[in-house]
Every structure is written in structure tokens, then in C-alpha cells.
Amino acid sequence: MPSIPNYPYSSVRTRCAACMHAARSLAQADVYTLDWNGRPAVLKDFSKRPWLVRVLWARPVAGREVRALRRLAGVRGVPQLFGTAGPEAFIMELMQADRLPKSDKTPPPAAYWADAKRLMNEMHARGVAHGDLRRKNIMINANGEAILIDFATAMSRRKGWAAPFYNFLYERCRRIDRITLARIKASYNPELLDADEQLILASQPWYLRAGRWMKKNIYRWRKPRTWRKRLK
């Protein structure tokens, strides 16, 4: 994997402009825009979370995303990693793309699905599984190409004594990637599903079906978190 420079957090933070996305929960990062040597970039920053959250959650999550982006360096459609700013923040390319429209709107062009599958296959070939493919993460740019962001849940294939555990999770996430991409495609263009995608959708594991049922019937009634107001 390519080496990634580590910059002092304070020197990077002072270069930031607006907050592009404020954290909506204790587990999320604040995302700031900045100019990085003439290129649009973002700083994904967990440093404002409480100490215990940073140590037990934010640092492992940031490390996981940095590891995935390093492995995917040079893959078209994945943000380039510019560097880290300590263990709780990192700088990456700002990808100009839009979220996929709602399924009842005009679907993406047919070429988009071929490019999305190409991107997923290249990612898996590098030993990375995303684990959280959804409309807001697998986006579309002005040229109709697939853009994949947010690798906070990504699992990377590993070597060493812990490899069996991590590789087990990697294989599960890789299967989830394939199923989820096929499901998203089916919600727009079911007539474009190939035989492999149809088979994938016909043999979905029970835990994915259970998760979708819970999301539809339990989670959606909950109100958005207001943890920032409670902390004031």
C-alpha cells in the first residue's frame, strides 16, 4: 500500500472552510471542506467527540476507512486519500457527484450500472468490501459514472494471526455488497438484471431480510437524535 503522510491536526484544521456535514450522533464525524494544494478536499474529523467515544469508536473507525482508501488508491470512482491528521481525522478528495434519485424518479442511465459493477469488482479485487452500499453512498457524477464514498464500515482482507476473523467478516461484507447493489439496481431497472444478479437476489441470507424488516417496521418511526441539544 502507498505511504500516507500524517499532518499536525492544528495545521490542517485551520485550513478548513465551512462545515459540510455536522455530526448527527456521537458516533459520526464532522466533515469540513478545504482546498488541498489546489484540489477540493474534505477533512473527516472525529476530534470533537467525547474522549471515550474517540478512543473506543472513532479511532478504529477512522483507521478502518484510511486502510480501505489506501488499498483503493488509483481506483476510478473512489476518493483519493491525501493524508491523516492524527488518529481521529484524515483528508481526502471531495468527489463531485449526486445522490441517486428516489426509485420513483428518472433512473440512472444503463451504463451507470455497468460502471457501478466495475467499481465494486475492482474494490473486491483489492481486498476491500464496503459493507454499507446504499443510494447516498454509491453516487453518480456528471458523466454518469459511479462514485463510491463513506468507507467507515469497510472490511479489508488481512494476513496474520487475526486473519481468519477479519477475512470471515470481509467475505460476509463482500456478499452484502453484491446483494445490495443488485437490490438498488432492481429498484430502478429490474429489466436490466443479469442472471447472476437475479440469482443473488433470490438467495438472500435471512439476516438481511430480517434487517430490512426491522428498518421498515421499527426504526423508521423513531425521531432523529437530538444529542447536541441535550449536551448544551
Salt bridges, closest charged atoms under 4 A:
ASP30 OD2 - ARG49 NH2 3.38
ASP30 OD1 - ARG228 NH2 3.09
GLU65 OE1 - LYS44 NZ 2.85
GLU88 OE1 - ARG54 NE 3.19
GLU88 OE2 - ARG59 NE 2.75
GLU93 OE2 - ARG39 NH2 3.61
ASP115 OD1 - ARG76 NH1 3.18
ASP115 OD1 - ARG118 NH2 2.76
GLU122 OE2 - ARG118 NH1 3.35
ASP132 OD2 - ARG134 NH2 3.16
GLU145 OE2 - ARG76 NH1 3.51
ASP150 OD1 - LYS44 NZ 3.33
GLU171 OE1 - ARG174 NH2 3.05
ASP177 OD2 - HIS124 NE2 2.94
ASP194 OD2 - LYS117 NZ 2.89
ASP196 OD2 - ARG178 NH2 3.10
GLU197 OE1 - LYS185 NZ 2.98
